[in-house]
Amino acid sequence: MGFFSRLATFFHIKANAALDKAEDPGQVMDYSYSKQVEQLQQLRRSIADVVTNEKRLEMQQAQLIQKTNTLDQQAMQALQANREDLARMALQRKETLLVQINSYEQQLAQLKSQEEKLVSMERTVSARVEAFRTQKEMVKAQYNAAQAQVKINETITGISNEMSEMNLAM
């Protein structure tokens, strides 16, 4: 082991020791908690997006159903007017709309399934974030108590040393 590698190791040790002293576990946990809350908010936004898309599809599906009802009425009126060609055209357009309606139903079923999964995931993540918050507060309290104990011990040691020096001086 050469001089420079030993010197580099020495600086690494000193840098780690300085970082350990500067690093507050409470701040690290607060940062981690804030990141978890951000992820939870992103998950909630995703749920809102899925619900919005679901409502949009439901509205489009309702419009198509309304159009099919209108085409049914037009076909009936055409038959009453002895216009079978118009009735056929109305019923053919209705068939194409029914295919679209079925497509919307499938898309809605997929979105509802996705929404249920996201809501379940949101509940799980929310419970984990709350448990982490509780644990974080407990660890911070323990850390603060340990720091206070260290300060008390340092103060007592300092007083003992001063008393010893005074006894020697006397």
TIFIGU-362504 format. One record per residue: x, y, z of N, C-alpha, C in turn. Coordinates in pm, 1 decimal, decimal comma, m for minus. Example, Ala and Ser with C-alpha at 12.3 -4.5 7.8 and 13.67 -1.06 7.14 Angstrom:
# TIFIGU-362504
1319,0/m569,0/780,0/1230,0/m450,0/780,0/1320,0/m330,0/780,0
1285,0/m225,0/708,0/1367,0/m106,0/714,0/1290,0/3,0/787,0
//
This chain:
# TIFIGU-362504
85,7/m116,8/0,0/0,0/0,0/0,0/90,2/122,9/0,0
76,2/202,9/m105,9/161,3/318,7/m120,0/113,9/436,3/m38,4
194,7/536,5/m40,7/165,6/658,5/34,9/36,0/724,8/m11,6
18,7/735,2/m143,2/m98,2/805,0/m196,4/m227,1/727,7/m170,5
m222,5/596,9/m176,4/m343,0/518,9/m147,1/m378,9/530,3/0,5
m276,0/532,6/86,3/m302,8/551,0/229,8/m360,0/689,1/254,8
m305,9/789,1/183,8/m354,8/925,2/198,1/m499,5/936,6/149,9
m528,7/870,6/38,8/m665,9/871,4/m13,8/m760,5/803,4/84,3
m718,9/691,3/141,7/m801,1/621,3/240,9/m824,7/710,2/362,3
m720,6/779,0/404,8/m732,7/869,5/518,7/m837,0/977,7/490,2
m832,5/1038,1/370,2/m929,5/1142,0/336,1/m1071,4/1087,1/325,1
m1084,1/966,0/273,5/m1216,8/903,2/266,8/m1273,5/882,2/406,8
m1190,4/835,2/496,7/m1234,5/812,1/635,2/m1278,0/943,3/699,0
m1196,2/1047,4/682,3/m1229,1/1177,4/741,9/m1355,2/1237,1/678,5
m1370,3/1221,3/546,1/m1489,0/1274,2/477,9/m1614,7/1201,4/524,8
m1606,7/1068,1/538,8/m1721,3/991,5/588,0/m1757,2/1031,8/730,1
m1657,0/1052,7/813,0/m1682,6/1093,2/951,2/m1749,7/1230,7/955,0
m1701,8/1323,0/870,7/m1762,0/1456,9/866,3/m1906,1/1450,0/815,8
m1930,5/1367,7/713,8/m2066,7/1353,9/661,6/m2158,2/1288,5/763,8
m2105,8/1188,6/837,3/m2186,2/1124,3/940,6/m2229,1/1223,5/1047,2
m2138,6/1314,1/1084,0/m2173,1/1415,3/1184,3/m2275,0/1514,3/1130,0
m2263,2/1548,1/1002,6/m2351,9/1648,7/943,0/m2487,9/1591,1/906,3
m2494,0/1461,2/883,7/m2617,5/1399,0/838,4/m2713,6/1380,4/955,9
m2831,6/1435,2/940,3/m2935,0/1422,5/1042,2/m3035,7/1317,2/993,6
m3051,7/1206,6/1066,1/m3145,6/1103,4/1022,0/m3288,6/1156,6/1008,1
m3322,6/1255,6/1087,7/m3456,4/1314,0/1077,8/m3478,0/1380,7/943,5
m3375,9/1451,2/895,2/m3387,4/1517,2/765,1/m3395,1/1414,8/652,6
m3316,6/1308,9/664,0/m3319,2/1203,6/562,5/m3457,8/1140,3/557,8
m3514,6/1113,4/672,8/m3647,3/1051,5/677,5/m3754,5/1148,5/628,9
m3741,0/1277,7/662,2/m3836,2/1376,8/612,3/m3833,8/1381,3/459,9
m3714,9/1377,7/402,9/m3701,5/1378,8/257,2/m3766,1/1254,3/196,1
m3738,2/1139,8/254,7/m3796,3/1014,8/206,1/m3948,5/1018,5/216,1
m3998,8/1071,5/324,4/m4143,9/1082,8/343,5/m4204,8/1175,0/238,0
m4139,0/1287,0/210,7/m4194,0/1380,0/111,1/m4197,0/1315,0/m27,2
m4096,3/1233,5/m59,5/m4096,1/1162,7/m187,6/m4211,1/1061,6/m193,8
m4238,1/993,5/m83,5/m4348,4/898,2/m80,6/m4482,4/970,2/m97,8
m4496,4/1085,9/m35,8/m4620,2/1163,5/m48,8/m4637,4/1209,4/m193,8
m4528,7/1250,0/m258,8/m4535,8/1289,8/m399,8/m4582,1/1173,4/m486,7
m4530,8/1054,1/m460,3/m4571,9/937,0/m537,5/m4719,4/905,6/m513,6
m4763,0/922,4/m390,5/m4903,6/899,4/m359,7/m4992,4/1000,6/m432,7
m4950,1/1125,7/m437,7/m5026,4/1227,7/m509,5/m5030,4/1196,5/m659,1
m4920,1/1149,1/m714,3/m4916,3/1111,4/m856,0/m5013,6/997,0/m882,5
m5019,0/901,3/m791,6/m5111,7/789,8/m804,7/m5255,9/839,7/m800,3
m5284,3/934,2/m712,2/m5419,9/990,4/m704,3/m5455,9/1067,4/m831,1
m5357,4/1137,0/m890,3/m5383,1/1206,3/m1017,4/m5413,6/1104,9/m1127,4
m5343,6/992,7/m1125,8/m5368,4/888,4/m1225,4/m5510,4/834,1/m1211,3
m5553,9/816,4/m1089,4/m5690,9/769,4/m1065,8/m5790,1/871,1/m1119,7
m5764,8/998,7/m1093,7/m5854,3/1103,6/m1142,9/m5856,8/1104,7/m1295,7
m5743,6/1082,1/m1359,5/m5738,8/1077,6/m1505,9/m5821,6/961,1/m1559,9
m5809,6/846,7/m1495,7/m5886,1/729,6/m1539,5/m6036,3/756,3/m1523,6
m6075,0/815,7/m1412,3/m6217,3/844,7/m1389,2/m6267,1/945,7/m1492,5
m6185,1/1045,1/m1523,6/m6223,9/1145,4/m1623,7/m6244,5/1080,0/m1759,7
m6151,4/993,6/m1798,4/m6166,6/923,1/m1926,0/m6288,7/833,3/m1926,6
m6315,7/772,6/m1814,1/m6433,0/686,1/m1801,2/m6560,9/766,5/m1821,3
m6569,1/882,4/m1757,6/m6688,9/966,2/m1771,3/m6704,3/1016,1/m1915,2
m6591,0/1050,0/m1978,7/m6595,3/1097,1/m2117,6/m6649,5/986,8/m2208,6
m6602,6/863,7/m2189,4/m6651,7/751,8/m2269,8/m6799,9/724,9/m2243,7
m6839,9/737,9/m2117,9/m6982,3/717,5/m2085,0/m7069,3/821,0/m2155,6
m7021,0/944,2/m2161,0/m7097,9/1048,8/m2230,1/m7104,8/1019,7/m2380,0
m6995,1/977,8/m2440,0/m6994,4/945,7/m2581,8/m7085,4/827,2/m2611,4
m7082,4/729,3/m2521,4/m7169,0/613,3/m2537,7/m7316,1/654,1/m2527,5
m7346,5/742,4/m2433,9/m7484,5/789,1/m2418,7/m7530,8/863,6/m2544,3
m7442,1/941,0/m2604,5/m7478,4/1011,3/m2728,2/m7507,0/912,1/m2840,3
m7426,7/807,1/m2848,8/m7450,6/706,1/m2951,8/m7581,8/632,0/m2928,6
m7611,8/604,8/m2803,8/m7739,8/538,5/m2772,6/m7855,8/628,3/m2812,8
m7841,0/755,9/m2786,8/m7944,9/852,5/m2825,3/m7959,6/854,8/m2978,3
m7848,5/848,1/m3050,3/m7854,4/845,7/m3196,8/m7922,2/719,1/m3247,5
m7895,5/604,5/m3180,2/m7961,4/479,9/m3223,1/m8111,4/488,1/m3201,7
m8152,3/550,6/m3091,9/m8295,7/567,7/m3067,5/m8357,1/657,1/m3174,8
m8284,8/760,8/m3212,3/m8333,7/850,6/m3317,5/m8344,4/776,0/m3450,1
m8244,3/692,4/m3480,3/m8248,9/614,7/m3604,1/m8363,0/514,4/m3603,5
m8394,1/456,7/m3486,4/m8510,1/367,0/m3474,4/m8638,2/442,3/m3510,5
m8650,4/561,8/m3455,3/m8769,5/642,8/m3483,4/m8777,1/680,0/m3631,6
m8662,1/713,6/m3691,1/m8660,5/747,7/m3833,3/m8699,1/627,4/m3918,5
m8651,6/509,2/m3879,6/m8686,7/387,5/m3954,0/m8836,3/361,1/m3944,9
m8893,8/382,1/m3827,4/m9039,4/362,0/m3809,9/m9118,0/461,9/m3895,3
m9072,3/585,5/m3894,8/m9140,6/688,3/m3974,7/m9127,7/658,2/m4124,3
m9012,9/607,6/m4165,1/m8992,8/574,1/m4306,3/m9083,4/458,7/m4348,2
m9099,4/359,5/m4258,4/m9189,8/247,8/m4289,1/m9334,0/294,8/m4296,8
m9371,6/385,6/m4209,9/m9508,6/439,2/m4212,8/m9532,4/518,1/m4341,0
m9425,5/575,9/m4395,9/m9437,0/653,7/m4519,2/m9409,5/565,1/m4641,7
m9402,6/432,1/m4619,6/m9374,6/336,0/m4726,4/m9241,8/364,6/m4796,6
m9139,6/400,4/m4720,9/m9005,4/425,2/m4773,9/m8909,0/324,8/m4710,5
m8913,5/203,7/m4762,1/m8830,5/96,8/m4708,6/m8681,4/126,6/m4728,8
m8647,2/194,4/m4835,9/m8506,2/225,8/m4860,3/m8449,8/316,3/m4751,0
m8529,6/414,6/m4710,0/m8485,4/502,6/m4600,5/m8478,7/426,6/m4468,5
m8571,4/336,2/m4447,5/m8573,4/255,9/m4324,5/m8449,5/167,8/m4318,5
m8411,9/104,2/m4434,2/m8291,9/21,0/m4438,5/m8166,8/103,7/m4406,8
m8157,4/221,8/m4465,8/m8041,7/307,9/m4442,0/m8030,9/344,8/m4293,5
m8143,5/376,5/m4232,9/m8142,9/412,8/m4091,2/m8100,2/293,7/m4005,5
m8148,7/174,3/m4039,2/m8113,2/55,2/m3962,4/m7966,8/15,5/m3984,8
m7913,9/37,5/m4104,7/m7772,3/9,8/m4130,7/m7683,5/104,6/m4050,3
m7719,3/230,3/m4045,6/m7642,4/325,9/m3965,3/m7652,0/289,5/m3817,2
m7769,6/240,0/m3777,6/m7785,9/197,9/m3638,1/m7692,9/80,6/m3606,5
m7677,1/m13,3/m3699,7/m7588,4/m128,0/m3678,0/m7443,5/m83,7/m3658,0
m7398,8/12,9/m3737,8/m7261,3/61,3/m3720,7/m7246,0/130,2/m3585,1
m7350,2/201,2/m3542,3/m7344,4/265,5/m3410,3/m7343,6/162,7/m3298,5
m7415,2/51,9/m3316,3/m7417,2/m53,2/m3214,0/m7278,9/m116,0/m3197,1
m7203,7/m129,5/m3307,6/m7067,5/m181,6/m3298,6/m6981,7/m84,8/m3215,4
m6998,5/44,9/m3240,3/m6924,0/144,4/m3163,3/m6964,1/142,2/m3016,5
m7092,1/124,2/m2991,3/m7140,1/118,4/m2852,3/m7077,5/m0,6/m2780,3
m7071,4/m115,4/m2848,1/m7007,7/m233,5/m2787,8/m6859,5/m208,0/m2761,3
m6794,7/m137,6/m2852,6/m6653,4/m103,2/m2833,4/m6637,7/m14,3/m2710,4
m6726,5/81,8/m2696,0/m6722,2/168,7/m2577,8/m6743,3/88,8/m2449,6
m6832,6/m8,9/m2454,3/m6857,5/m91,5/m2335,5/m6731,4/m168,0/m2294,7
m6659,0/m220,1/m2393,2/m6535,2/m292,4/m2363,6/m6430,3/m196,9/m2305,0
m6419,0/m79,1/m2364,5/m6323,1/18,4/m2313,6/m6358,8/61,6/m2171,8
m6488,7/80,1/m2147,0/m6532,9/117,7/m2012,4/m6502,1/8,3/m1911,6
m6521,2/m117,2/m1950,2/m6490,7/m228,1/m1859,2/m6341,0/m230,0/m1826,7
m6256,7/m204,1/m1927,2/m6113,0/m200,1/m1902,9/m6076,1/m84,4/m1809,9
m6137,2/31,7/m1833,3/m6107,6/147,1/m1748,6/m6154,0/124,0/m1604,9
m6270,2/60,9/m1588,1/m6318,8/33,5/m1452,5/m6226,4/m64,9/m1380,7
m6178,1/m164,0/m1453,6/m6084,0/m259,3/m1395,1/m5955,4/m188,1/m1355,0
m5906,6/m102,8/m1442,8/m5785,3/m26,6/m1413,5/m5807,6/65,6/m1294,1
m5923,6/127,7/m1288,1/m5955,1/217,6/m1175,3/m5955,5/140,2/m1044,1
m6016,4/22,1/m1043,8/m6021,6/m59,0/m922,1/m5880,4/m97,4/m875,6
m5794,6/m133,7/m970,9/m5657,0/m168,8/m935,4/m5584,1/m48,8/m876,1
m5601,9/68,0/m939,8/m5534,9/188,4/m891,2/m5585,8/229,5/m753,4
m5715,7/217,3/m732,1/m5772,1/252,7/m601,5/m5719,6/158,0/m494,1
m5712,2/30,6/m527,1/m5656,8/m66,4/m431,7/m5510,8/m34,4/m402,1
m5435,8/m2,0/m505,4/m5295,8/33,2/m488,3/m5283,1/160,6/m404,7
m5371,1/257,0/m429,6/m5367,7/383,6/m354,6/m5391,9/358,5/m206,4
m5483,8/270,3/m174,2/m5510,8/238,1/m33,2/m5387,6/175,9/32,9
m5325,1/82,9/m38,9/m5206,4/16,5/14,1/m5092,3/115,7/34,7
m5067,4/197,3/m66,9/m4958,3/294,9/m58,6/m4987,7/397,4/50,7
m5111,7/439,8/59,6/m5149,9/536,7/162,2/m5126,5/480,7/302,5
m5161,2/355,4/322,4/m5137,6/292,4/452,9/m4988,0/282,7/481,7
m4909,1/248,9/379,9/m4763,5/239,3/400,1/m4703,4/375,9/431,3
m4749,6/478,6/361,6/m4697,0/613,4/385,6/m4731,6/658,0/527,4
m4852,3/627,8/571,4/m4892,2/665,7/707,6/m4809,7/589,5/810,9
m4784,8/461,1/786,0/m4702,0/382,4/878,1/m4558,9/436,5/880,7
m4507,3/475,6/763,8/m4372,6/532,1/758,2/m4366,6/664,8/833,7
m4472,8/745,3/818,9/m4476,4/874,4/889,9/m4469,5/852,4/1040,0
m4545,4/757,2/1090,0/m4544,7/726,4/1232,8/m4406,1/679,8/1276,8
m4347,3/589,5/1198,6/m4213,9/538,7/1230,9/m4110,9/651,5/1225,0
m4123,2/738,4/1127,1/m4029,8/851,3/1111,5/m4034,4/941,3/1233,8
m4152,8/972,6/1281,3/m4166,2/1059,1/1399,1/m4107,0/991,9/1522,5
m4125,8/861,2/1532,8/m4071,3/788,5/1646,9/m3918,0/788,4/1642,7
m3862,0/763,9/1525,5/m3715,9/762,6/1511,4/m3658,9/901,0/1539,1
m3724,8/1004,8/1489,7/m3676,9/1140,8/1515,1/m3678,3/1171,5/1664,4
m3783,0/1127,9/1733,4/m3790,5/1150,8/1877,7/m3679,1/1075,5/1950,1
m3654,2/951,3/1909,7/m3546,7/873,5/1971,0/m3410,9/937,2/1943,6
m3391,7/986,6/1823,5/m3265,1/1050,6/1787,1/m3243,4/1176,9/1869,8
m3349,2/1257,0/1883,4/m3338,1/1379,3/1964,2/m3310,6/1346,8/2110,9
m3374,6/1240,7/2160,8/m3350,6/1199,7/2298,7/m3206,2/1151,6/2316,0
m3155,8/1079,1/2219,3/m3017,3/1031,2/2227,0/m2919,6/1147,9/2221,1
m2948,0/1247,0/2136,4/m2862,1/1365,6/2130,8/m2861,7/1438,6/2264,8
m2979,0/1450,3/2324,8/m2987,8/1517,0/2454,5/m2908,5/1439,3/2559,4
m2916,9/1306,8/2556,1/m2842,5/1223,6/2651,5/m2692,8/1241,0/2632,6
m2647,9/1248,6/2507,8/m2505,6/1268,9/2480,3/m2460,4/1402,9/2535,8
m2540,6/1506,4/2515,4/m2505,1/1639,3/2566,3/m2499,3/1639,9/2718,6
m2593,1/1571,0/2780,5/m2593,5/1562,1/2927,1/m2466,6/1491,8/2974,5
m2433,8/1379,4/2908,6/m2312,2/1305,4/2947,2/m2188,1/1390,0/2926,9
m2182,0/1464,8/2816,8/m2067,1/1552,1/2792,8/m2057,4/1660,0/2900,4
m2170,9/1714,8/2939,3/m2172,2/1818,4/3043,3/m2126,4/1760,7/3176,1
m2176,6/1643,0/3210,5/m2137,9/1578,7/3337,3/m1989,0/1546,7/3335,6
m1939,2/1496,5/3223,5/m1795,4/1465,8/3212,3/m1713,2/1592,4/3227,2
m1759,8/1700,0/3165,8/m1689,2/1827,6/3176,7/m1685,9/1877,8/3319,5
m1798,0/1865,8/3388,0/m1803,8/1909,3/3528,6/m1712,5/1821,3/3613,4
m1711,0/1690,1/3588,3/m1624,3/1599,4/3665,1/m1477,7/1633,8/3644,7
m1440,0/1662,9/3520,5/m1300,8/1700,1/3492,7/m1263,7/1829,2/3564,6
m1353,7/1926,0/3563,2/m1326,5/2053,3/3631,6/m1313,5/2032,0/3782,5
m1399,0/1945,6/3837,6/m1392,0/1917,5/3981,5/m1259,2/1848,7/4015,4
m1215,8/1757,1/3929,3/m1088,2/1688,8/3953,2/m973,7/1788,1/3950,7
m976,7/1880,3/3854,2/m872,3/1980,7/3844,2/m873,5/2072,5/3965,7
m993,6/2106,7/4014,8/m1003,2/2192,6/4132,5/m950,2/2118,7/4255,0
m980,8/1991,2/4269,0/m931,4/1911,8/4381,7/m779,8/1902,8/4379,5
m724,9/1885,6/4259,0/m579,3/1879,0/4247,3/m516,5/2015,4/4281,9
m583,5/2121,3/4237,5/m529,8/2253,6/4263,8/m533,5/2286,2/4412,0
m634,1/2234,9/4480,5/m645,6/2262,8/4624,8/m545,9/2180,2/4698,8
//
